[in-house]
Amino acid sequence: MVSNWTKIPPPLFKKVVIVLIDALRDDFVFGSKGEQFMPYTKQVIDRGPSYSFIAEVKPPTVTMPRIKALMTGSIPGFIDVIVNLNSPALLDDNLIWQAKTAGKRIIFYGDDTWVKLFPKHFVEYDGTTSFFVSDFTEVDDNVTRHLDRVLKREDWDLLILHYLGLDHIGHVTGPNSPLVGTKLREMDNILKKIHISLLSKEEASLPNLLVVCGDHGMSETGSHGGSSAGEVHTPLLFISSTFEKRSGPLTQPELVQQTDLASTLAVGLGLPISRNSVGNLILPVVGGRTMREQLRFVHLNGFQLSRLLQENTPAYEKDPGYEHFKIAEKSHANWIKLYLEGNNSEILLNLGKKVLKQYLEALKTLSSSLSKQVAQYDMYSMMVGIVIVMEVLLLLLLSIPKALSSRAEFEVPLSPPLFSLLFYLVCLMLCAVHVIVCTSAESLCYFCSMSWFTAVGVMMLISALMCGILSAIAKVFDNSRLPVKNPVLSSSSWSEIDVLILAGTVGHVLSLGASSFVEEEHQTWYFLINTLCLVLGQELCRNNFLLKEYDPQHSTTVKQNFEEDSEYKNIDIPAVDDSKLGKATISAEFSRGSDKWISLASPWIILICCRLLRSLNQTGVQWAHQPDFGHWLTSSEHKSELSFLAAVSLLMIFFLVQRRCSLVSKIAMALGLLGVYSYRAAIGNVIFPWQHGSKDISKGITEARFVYVFVLGIVFSGTKDLLKSQVISSDSGMKSTGLWEVYSGLVLLAALLFRPHNLPVLVFCLLIQTMMTKYIWRPLKFDAAQITVMHYWFGQAFFYFQGNSNGIASVDVSAGFVGLESYVEIPAIFLTAFAAYAGPLLWAIHLLCYLSSEVSRNSAAVGHGCFCYALVRSLPVAVYIVLVTGLRYHLFIWSVFSPKLLYEGVHVFITATICLFFTAMDHNHSHKVQD
């Protein structure tokens, strides 16, 4: 008798249709939009034979991990955000595989992610790409065109439809767009057609089931990936003639977990529950069955969860959920005895309800325990990565004295260690540890799965870096014993700017250990740049009004002291100048005339610009839902205002960028910016002054490609000048022009990819750069290290001014498809990444333009800038990796810390590319080294 408890019961439904509407938010069905645009579905929910729930989704709220959760009942890892771009076949036990094994015939139409996850599982399928977000209609029409034919047929058991149009509309126009209502009405008609067809084909033996759900929701900006309420709550509807009709309108749907669907459908189809499922059976779906059947269903679910707990927890017997399950199992056995004795009294029914309640409590506790333990971390691979990252950071820190010297040398001393005994001993020891760990590891380890050739290479890298660090430390100690030749340099006092830079960098790094500071990181950067502006204002006042207290003799003495030591003769600091009075003379000349007052006003103007930008886009988590100026501009009632602002912004961009371009590039820039406005007008974001009434909206393919031609033309023109200055002649003027034209081309690309309401961000970026170059950096004569950190801080602030956050939902996916007719992976990834990181990228390229154009600086300035940029980027990343590893069991590890880690990883890759560009442009320094 007991052995039959775990036998799979027969199916409850003959045919099952799953309609998955991508990005279907709960209020789109249960709220006012549902009443207005989905009348049939709302009627079935309120009066028909249905059960309605709100399914809670775990982050990351992107499609592929959510499909895995729906079909396996397990909680996917955050790495699936990356894998989402090109999904591999799903190897875990899942509902689709179980259905195919049981001989069920499965048909699928929709998002081709399903086809990649479940290859060779469908008897018929037609996949559509999910990434081409500009397509609102065809992507759904390609699904619906099969419906009439398939619904008439009898040769299928499970039909899955995945509609993408709503998600695409959200990405491009947001959840409040009129297009959302149109799409919901279309979905309502489709659900009506399917429901009526299923009712007409029902047999007396087994009913059919219609399941309506979303994979994730939609944020207030129309995106997804984060953990806001709109993103994690989706409707889950079960519609079947076997259910009781509701007597009145639904008040508040019950909250269930998205992972519960896999267990519920497995029972409904008469299949085994997936091995790794942590979901609970949704009891109302089987509530119409007899008490004995209901108890059998929940026991099956509890048996599967307890077995999963045994596999993952050594002390599983002490787990509260397991203890509750065993108690419920004993009560169930007593109930079975009474039932077999023929007892049909009220006592048997009440006892059955009590056992059912015990089972449900056990299921809830088991599921909760398993959800917490679901993350199995590959600690060995993680520790190897941490060791390499920390070694690189330590090597950068130890290289500061040489890297910031007049030669700007950054040499990793690997040659001597490679031939030292210590290197081979460390390498041998690490290989031995690798063998021991990989042969004794019970779980799958990524590093152990690598080939031995790759693993030994990594061990050699770790050993070489370690020996290099020891060698660098030894040199530091040796240098500290030498007599100091230059007391002026060694005893130089720190300025307020230096103290702020150090305090700000350390403070920001420490703040990354708190989830609230990570969620609201933009506040940290806004505070730092505001403080920086105030300190700069103080420096300018001191520079302009306290000159009479400046001692010219002191300047001469300092200059002579520096010239005594050849190593520091050309160091990039203010004291070195060819004029007799150095900084004092330049500052005195500069202070004359109106420029003095503009200079004094500059920090305050910049502060005003930053305050206006903060009002444009609310970001972060706590206040992201609050209305901002961007929301006001993008509403359909204010299209004229948005059009005016976009036109003025594009004109401002032209005037701020064209000043250092060649005539050809100026013409190309003007035509390109005109093309940007034409593109936005074509897709319906803005209107032309002469345009009256609604214009036919297109994808703007021609207009966008028109702009791309000018972007490539300007970048090519700049690259040509750079190559001439590098190869033919070392003309600094040509090099400066070439760099600025490359920068101008990137500005034009950013103008095309930015949404119209974000164009003022680009204007203020250029305006602040212009003001700081002319009225702050040049008169105050900061060194390359200080200017680099300032560029980095402003770049980080502008990342958030764009409306970005540390949540995946703030990524503007639509930018990756500007000018593309279909999904092309490489261009789409590049354009999306560029649009997201345009702020930091433009400030980094501007840093290179500035350091290269300053003739008064020595040839090491670009090298100093490159090193400092790498250092200020590496420090927070290295520390954050260690913090995240320590906080891997934190409550917000998936919703807060993991998305931030993903952003940091992409930013490091972009930084590496920027540093390579810096190195390639450091032409003067390379010649100096060769000489």
N, C-alpha and C positions, 0 to 999 in steps of 0.2 A: 504493500500500500504506500509506504513512504517513498519508494523509488519512483512512483508515478507522479510525485509532487513536482518534480523538475522536468517532466515531459512537456514538450511544447503543445499547447492547446490548438484546436483548429482555428482558422481565421474568422473574424467577426464581420468583415466586409469583402464583397466580391471584387469591386473595382475601386481604386483610390486615385483621385486627381489632386495633385499638389500644385497650387498656383502661388508662386513666389513672386511678389512684386517688390523689386529692388528699392530700398530706401523708403518703404511704406511706414510712416510714423504713426503712432497710435491715435493721435488726434485727427489724422486724415480719415479715419474710419469712425471713431467714437465721438469726435468733436463736431463742430459746426460744419466743417468741410464735408464730413461724411453725410450729414443730413442734406446738405445742398447738392452735392455732386454724386453721391452713391446711394440713391433712394432705395433701389432694390436690395442691396446688401444690408442697408440699415433696417429695412422691413423684416428681412430674414433674421437679423440679430435680435430685434425687439419682439417679433411675433411668431417667427418660424421655428422649425425643429433644429436648433443650433446651440452650441456652447461657445461662449466668447471669453477670451483671456487676453491679458497683456503679457507678452513674453519679454523677460528681462535678458538683455544681451550683455555678455562680458566683452570688455575691450581686448584687442583692437576691433573696432567696428568697421571692418572692410570685408568685401564679399567672400573671398576664398576661405578665410578662417571661419566665417559664419556658416558656410555650406558644410564644412567639416564638422562644426558643432551640431548642426541640424541632423546630419546623417550618421555621425558616430556617437553623439551624446557626450563627447569629451570636450575639454576646454583647450583649444589650440594655443601654441606659444606665440610670442610677439614676433618671432622671426618670420612668421607667416605673412607679415606686412610686406616683406621683401619678396618672398616666394609668390605672393599674390600677382606679381607682374608676369610670371611664367610658371604656372602651377604644375608640379610633377604629379604622377599618378599617386593616388591615396592607397597606402598599403595597410593601414589600420583596419580592423574589423569594422564594417559599416553596414547600414541598412540596405544599400544598393547591392552590395556583394551577397548579403544573405538572401535577398529577394531573387537574384539571378541564380544562386545555388539551389534555391527551392523550386526553380523552374518558372518563376514569374516572368512575364514578358513586359519589359519596361520601354516606354517611348519618352524621348526628351526633345524639347524645343526651347531655345533661348540661349542664355549666356554660355559661351563655349568653355568657361571654367569647369563646368560639369563634365564636359567631354574629356578635358585634360585630366581631371581627378579620377574619372571612372571610364577609362578606355575599354572598349569591347564589352561593356555592360549593357548597352542599349540595343534593342533589335532595330530601332529606327531613331535617328536624331538629325537635328539641323541646328548647328551652333552659330551664334552671332557674337562678334567681339564686344566686350564690355567697356573697353577703354576709349572708344571714339565718342566722347561726351557731347559732341555737337549734333549728333543724330538723335532726334526726339521721336520720330515717327517710323521710319523704315525698320529700325531695330525691333519694334514691337509688331509691325505688320508682318515681318518675316516669321513671327511665332503664330500670329492669329490666322494666317492664310492656310495653315494645316488643320485648323480646328474642325471645320465642318466635315472634312473627310474622315478624320480620326474618330470623332464622336459617333459616327455611323457604324464604325467597325466594331467587331467583337474580339479581335485577335490581340488584346492587350489587357494587362492587369493593373499596371501602374503607369500613370501619365504625369509627367512633370513639366510645368511651364514656368520659365523664368523671364519675367518682363523687366526691361532695363530703362524704358523711356522716362519714368518718373525720376529715377536717380540722375539721369543725364540733365533733365530740366532743373533739378535742384542744384547741380554743380554749376550750371551756366547762369541761371536766373534767380535761384533762391526759392525757399518754400512758400513765399507769399506771391509768387508770380501768377498771373492769370492762366498761364499754361498748365499749372498744377491742377486746377479745376477741370480743365478740358481732359487731361490725362486720366484723372480719377473717374470722370464720367465714362470714358472709354473702357476702363478696367471694370466698372460696374456692369456695363453691357456684356462684357466677356464672361463675367461671373454668372450673370443671369442666363446666358446661353448654355454654359456648362451645367449649371444646376438643373435647368429644365430638361436637358438631354439625359442627365443621370437619372432623374425621376422617371422619365418615360421608359427607360430600359431596365428598371428594377424588376427583380424576380422575387417570388415569395420567400425563397430560402435565405438569401443573403442580400442585405442592402448595399448601396454604394456610399462612398464617403468623399466629400469635397473639403480639402484643407486649404485655407487662405492664410498666408503669412508674409512677413518681410524678413530679409536677412539682417537688416539693421535699420536704424532710423535716419534722421536728417537733422543737422544742427540749424540754428537760426540763420546761418549764412549759406545753407544749402549743401554743405559738405558733410563728411563723416569720417570716422576713424578714432574719435575721442570717446569721452565718457559722460557727456552732458545728457540730461534727461531726454531730450529729443532724439539723441542718437542710440540710446540703449533700450528704449521702449518701443516695441512693435506689436501690432495686433496679431492674434492667433485665433482663427475661427475654425470650428469643426461643424460641418453642415451635413446632416444625414436624416433620412426619413425614420430611422430607428429611434431618434431622440424625441423627447417630449417637446411639444410646442410651448413656447414661452407665453405667459399670460399677460405680460405687460412690458413696457420699455425697460431696457437694461440700465441700471443705475451706475454701478461701478464694477468693471470687469475685475476678476480675480487675477492676482499677479502670479505667474509661473516662470520657470527658467526656460530659456530657449533649448537647452539640452534635454528637457523633458519630452520633446517631440519624438526623438529617436526611439525611446522606450515605448511610448504610447502607440506609435505606428507599427512597431515590431509586434506588439500584442494584437493590434487590429488586423495585421496581415498574417498572423499565425507564424511568426518568425522568431528565432532566438534573439534576445536583446544583445546588442553589440558588446563585446568583451570589455572595452574600456569606457563604457558609458557611465556617467555619474548622474544621469537624469532620473527623475521619478515618474512613475506612471500617473498621468492626469486622470484621476478617478472618475470624474463626471462622464468621460467618454465611454467608459464601460459600466456606468452606474445603472443602466437598464438591465444588466444581466443578473442572474441569480446570485445569492450570497455566496454559494460555494464557488462559483466561477470567479467572482470578484476577489475572494480570498486567495484563490489559486493564482490569479494574475499578480497581486501584490506580493505574494510569496516568491514567485519567479523573479520579480524585480529585486526583492530583498536578498534572495540567494545570489543573484548576479553581483550586486553591490558588495555583499559580504565577502564573496570570493575575490573581488578586485581589491578589497581592503587587506585581505590575507596576503595577496601578492606584493603589496606595496608597504605594509606596516609590519615590522617584526612583532611588536607587542599588540597585535590586533585584538586579542581576547579582552584587553582592558579598555578598548574603545567603547564609549557609551552607546554608539549606534549598533555595534555588534552585540552588546549585552541586551539592548532593547529588542533586537531581531530574534535572539534566542528565546527570550521570554515570550514574544509574540508567536514564535514557532511552536512552543509548548502549548500555549493557549489554543492555537490552531488545531493541534493534535487532539486536544480534549473536545473541541467543537466537532471534529470529524467523527469521533467516537459516538457522540450524542446523535449526530446526523445519521450515521449508519444504523443506529438502534431504532431509527424511525421516529424520533422525537421531532414533532413539527410545531411545538408550542411556542408561545411568545418568548419563553426563556431562551430558546435556541436562537431566535432572531436577535434578541438583545445581546446575547453572548457573541454572536457573529459581528454585530456592530462594534462591540468592545474590542474584539480581536482585530477588526479592520482598522480601528483607531490606533491600536498598538503598532500595527504594521506601518501605518502612514507616519507615525512619529519616528519609528526606527528608520524608515526610508529617508526622511528629512535629515536626521542626524548623520546617517551614513553618507548621504550625498554631500552634506556640509563638510564632513571630515575629509572625504576624497577630493573635494574641490580645493581645499587648502593644501593637500599633499600632491596635487596633480603636477606641479612644477618639479621635475627632476633635473637638477643642474649638473652639467658636466664640469665639475670643479677642477679636474686636472687640466683640461683645455683652457678653462678660464684663468687658472693660475699661470700657465705658460704665457698667455697673452698679456697678463698684468706685469709679469717679470720683464718682458720685452719693452712694453710701454714705459715702465718706470726707469729702465736702464737708459732708454733714449732720452727721457726727460733729464735724468741726472747728468748725462753726457752734455746736453745743451747747457745746463746750469754751470757745469765745470768749465765750459768753453767761453763763458761770458768775457773774461779779461782779454783773450786773444781775438775773439770775434768782434769786439768793440774797439780794438786798437786801430792804428792808422792803416794797417794792412787789411783789416777785416778778414782775418784768416779763420776758417772753420775747418779744421782737419781732424778727422777721427783717426787717432793713432792705432790702426789695426795691424800694420805690418810687423812691428816688433812682437806683439802678443801672439801672432799666428805661429811664430817660431819659438815660443817660450814653453818651458816645461809646465807652467801653471795652466796654460791654455789646454794642453792635451789632458792634464789631470782632471780639470773641470769638465771637459767634454766627455771624458770616459765616465766620470761619476754621474753626469746627467743621463747618459745613455743607459747606464745600469739602472737608474731610477725609472727611466722610461720602460725598460723591460719588465721590471717588477710590477709597476702600476698596470701596464697593459695586460699582463698575464694573470693578474689577480682581480682585475676590475670585473664586477658582476654585470653592470649596465653598459650600454653602448657608449663609447668614448670617441669623439670626433678626431682628436689628435692621434689616438691609437689606430684609427681606421686609415690613416694616411700611409703612404708607402714608406719603407724604411729609409729610402734615399732622401725623401722630403723631411722626415723626422730628424735624421742625423744632421741635415742642413740647418734646421731650426736650432738644434743643440749647439752646433758650431757657432751660429750667430749669437746665441745667448752667451756662450763662453767668450767669444771675441769681444762683445760689448762689455762684459764684466772685466776682462783684462784691460781693455781700453780705459774704463773708468778708474781702475786702480793705478794705471799709468798716469792718467790726468791728475789724480789726487796727489801722486808722488811729485809731479811737476809743480803743483800749487804749493806744496810744502817747501820744495827747493827754492822757488821764487820768493817765498816769504822770508827766507834766511838771508837773501841778498840785501845789501844796503840800498835804501831808497834814494834814487838820484833826483827825484822831482818832488820835493815836499809840497809844492803848490797843488799838484794834481792829487796827491794822496790824501791831503787834508782838506780837500774842497768840500764845502758845506753843502747840504742838500737844500734845494729850493722848495717852496710850497708845492710847485708842480710835481717834483719828484716824490714828495711825501704823499700827495694825493694819488699819484699813479700807483705807488706801492700799496697804500692802504686800500684803494679801490680794487686792485687786482686780488689781493689777499681776501678782502671782505667778500667779493663776488664768489671766489672759489669756496670759501667756508659756507656761504649761503646755499650751495648746491646740495648740502646734506639734509635740508628740510624740504618736505614735499610742498609746503605752502609757498616757499621762495621759488621753487622750480615752476610751479603753476603760474606765479605772478612775477617771473623773472624780468619782464619788461619794466616793472617798477624800479628794479635795481639799476638798470641801465639808464632810465630816465633821470633817476637821482644823481647818478655819476656824471652824466653830461651836463646837468644843471649846475652841479657843484664845480665842474671844470670851467664852465662859462664864468662863474663868479670869481674863481681864482684868476682866470685870464683877465677879467676886468680889473682886478686888483693890480696885476702885473702891468697892465697898460697905464693905469693911473700913476703907478710908481715910475714907470718909464718916461711919462710925459711931464710930470709935475715935480719930480725929485731929481731932475738932471743936474741942477746946480750943486747938489750934494755929491755928485759923481767926481771922483778924483782921477784926472787924466793920467797922473803920474803912476797911479796904481795899475792902470791898464798897460802902460809901457813895461812896468816891472813884471807883470804877469806874462806878457808876450815874450819877454827876454828869458824868463824862467822856462817857458815851454820850449823855446828854441835850443835850450841847452841839451835837451834829450831828443835825439833823432827819432826815437820810436813814437813819440807823441807829437812830433812837429806838425803833422797834418791831420791830427785827430779832429773829428767833426764836432767841435764844441764852440760856443760863442767867442771865447777869448782869442781864437786864432783869426787874424784879419791882416790884410796887407797894409791897411791904412794905419797911421800913427796912433790915432785915438780909438781904433777898433769900433766896438759897439756904440760908444758914446757919440762919435761923429755921425754915424748913420742914423742913430736914433734922433739926434738933434736936428738933422736935415729933414727927417721924416715928419717931425712934429710941427714943422711950419705949415701954415695954410689950413685949408678945410679938411685935409686928410686926417689931421690930428683929431678932430671932433668926430669924424666918421669912425676912426679907429676906436675911440673911447665908447662910441655907441654900439659898436659891433657885437660885443658879448650880449648886450641887452636885446638887440634885434634877433640874435640867434635864439635867445631864451623865448622870445615871443613866437618865433617860428616853431620851436619845439612844442610849445603849449598848444598852438593851433593844430599841429599834427596829432597830438594826443587826442584831440576831440574828433578827429576824422575817423579813426577805427578803434572801437573798444576791443581789447584782446585779453588774453589770460583765461581764467576760469570763473572767478568770483563775480566779475562785472561784465562778462562778455555778452550777456543777454540784454544789457541795458542799451537803449537807443543811442545812436551816435550820428554825427553829421553825414557819415557815409551812407547809413540807412535812409536818411532823409533824402539825399541826392539820388539814390538808386530807385526810389519809389516812382511808380509810373506817372504820378501827378507832377513831378518836378523834372521831367525830361528836358524842358527848355533851360532850366537853371544848370542842369548837369552839362548840357551841350555848350552853354556859354563858358562854364568853368573849364571844360576840356579844351575848347578853342584857345582860351587865354593861356592855359597851361602849356599847350603845344607851342604857342608863340614865344612864351618865356623861355622854354627849353631851347628854342632856336637861337634866341639872342644870347643866352648864357653859354652855349656850346660853340657857336660859329666863330668866336673871336680869334681862335688860334688855328682854324682850319684853312686849307687851301681853297681857292675859288671853286674848283670842281666839287670838293667835299661840301662846301656851303650850299651849292645848288642841289646836290644829292640829298643833303640833310633837309632842306626846305621841302623838296618833293616827297621825301620819305615821311615827314611829319604830316603833310597833306594826305598821304596815303593812309596814315594811322587813323585820322579822323574819318576818312572815307570808309575804312574797314568797320569802324564802330557804328557808323551810320548804316552800313549795309546789313549788319546783324541786329539793328534796332536799338542799340544802346543810346545813341544820340541822334539828333536831327539837324538838317541843314536849314539856314534861315528862310530859304524860299520854299521849304517843304511844308505842305499843308495836308493834314489828314494822315492816315496810316499808309505806310509804304510797305511794299512786299519785302519781307525779311528773308535774307539768304544767309549762306554760311560765310560769305565774304572771302571765299578762296582766292579770287583774282586780286582783290585789293590787298590782302595780306601778303601774297607772293610778290606783288608790286613793291611792297615795303622791304621784303627780304632781299630783293635785288639791290636796293640802295644800301641796306645794311652790309651786304657782302662787298659792294663796291667801295664803301668808305673804309671798311676793315682792310680790304685788299690794298687800297691806296696807302693806308698807314703802314701796312706790313712791307710794302715795297720800299718806303722811305727808311724803315727800320733796317731792312736787309742792306740797303745802300750804305747806311751809316755804320753797319757792323762789318760789312765785307769790303766795300770799295774805299770809303774814307771815314775816318772817325770824326764826323761832323756832328757836334752836339746839338746844333740848331735843327738839323734834319732829323736827328733821333728824337728830339723833343716834339717836333711836329708829327712825326710818325706815331709816337705813343699817344698823343692827344687825339689823333684821328681814329686810332683803334678804340680809344675810350669813347669817342663820339659815336662810333658805330654801335657800341654796346649800349649807350644811352638811347639811341634810336630803337634798338631791339627791345629794351625795357619799356619804352613808351608804347610799343605795339602790344606787348604781352600784358602790361598793367591794365586793370579795368579802369574805365574813364574816371571814376571818383578817386582813384589812387594816383592820378597824374600829378596833383599838387605835391605828393610825396617826392616825386622826381624833381619837380621845380625847386622845392626847398632844399633838397640834397645838393643840387648844383649851386643854388644861391649861397648856402652855408659854406660850401667848399670855396667859392669865389671870395667871399668875405674873409674867411680865415686865412686864405693864401695871401691876399693883398694887405689886409689890415691887422693881422695878428701874428702869423708865423714869420713873415719877413721882417717886420720891425722889431720883434722880440728875439729873433735869431735863436730859436730853439734848436737843440741838436736832433739828429735823425732818430734816435731812440725815443725821445719825448714825442716827436711828431708822429712816429709810427703808432705809439700807444693811443694817441688822440684819434688818429684815423680808425684804429680798431674799435675804440669805444663808440665813435659815431656810427661806424658800420653796424655794430651790434644793435644800437638804438634804432637805426633805420630798418633793420630786419623786423622789429616789432611795430614801427610806425606804418609799415606796409599792411598791418593787420595780421601778421603771423603770430603764432604762439608756440608753446612746446607740446601742443596736441596735434595729432595727425589731421584732424578735421580742418585746420586752417590752411592746408595746402590747396592752392588753386589749381585743380587738375585740368580745368578747361584751357589754361595757358599752354598746355602741351599739345593742343590740337589746332592752334591758330594757323590757318593756311594749309591744313592737311585734309585730304579727301577721305582717307582711311587711316586706321591705326598703324603707324610705323614706329617700332619700339625705340630705336636709338634717338631719332629726333624728338619724339614725345618725352622721353626721360630728360634729355638735355634742356628742352624748353621749359619743362615744369621745374627742374632744379634751378635754372637761371632765373625764372620769375620769382621763385621763393627766396633765393639768396642774392637777389639783385643789389640790395642795400650794402651788405658786406663786400660784395664783389666790386661794385663801382667805387667804394671808398678805398679798397686795396689798390685798384688800378690808378686811382687818382694819386695815391701815395707815391707810386712809381713815377708818374708824370711829374709830380712836384720835386722829388729828390733828383730826378734826372735833369730838370730844367734850371735848377738853382746853380748857376755858374760859380758862385762864391764858395760852394761846398766842394770838398775834395772828392776824389774818386771812390773813397770807401763808403760814402753816404748810402748808396744803394745796397751795398753789402750789409751795412749796419741795419738798415730798414728790413731787409729780408730776414736776418737773424732774429731781430726783435719781434717781428710779426709771427715767425714760427714759434718763438718762445711763449708769447702771450696767448697763443692758441693752444699750445701743447699743455701748459700748466693746468688749466681747468679740465681739459679732457682726461689727462692722466689721473688727476685726483678724483674726478667723477666716476671713472671706471672702478677705482678702488671702493668708493662709497657705494656704488650700485651693487657691487659684489657683496659687501657687508650687509646691505639692506635688501637682499634678494627675497627675504620672507616678509618684507614690509607689506602692509595692507594695500598700499597704492603702487606696488612695484609695476603692475601692468598698465595702470591708467595714467601714472604720472612719470615715474622714473624711466621706464622703458622707451616711451616715445621720445623723451629728451635725449636718451642715449643714441637713438636712431638719428636724430637731428645732428648731434655732435659728430657722429661717424661721417655723415655726408659733408659736414662743414670741414672736417679734417681733410677729406679728399680734395675739396675745393681749395683749401689752404695749401696743400701740397702742390697743386697745379699752379697757384699764384706764385709760390716760392720758386718753382721751376722757371716761370716767366721772368721773375726778378733776376735769377741767376743768368738767364740767357741775355738779359739786357745790361748786365754788369760788365759792359765791354771794356771800359777803361781799366777796371780792376784786373780783368783777365790779361790784358796787355802788360800791366805792371808786374803780375806774377811771372809771366813769360820772360820779361826782361831780367 
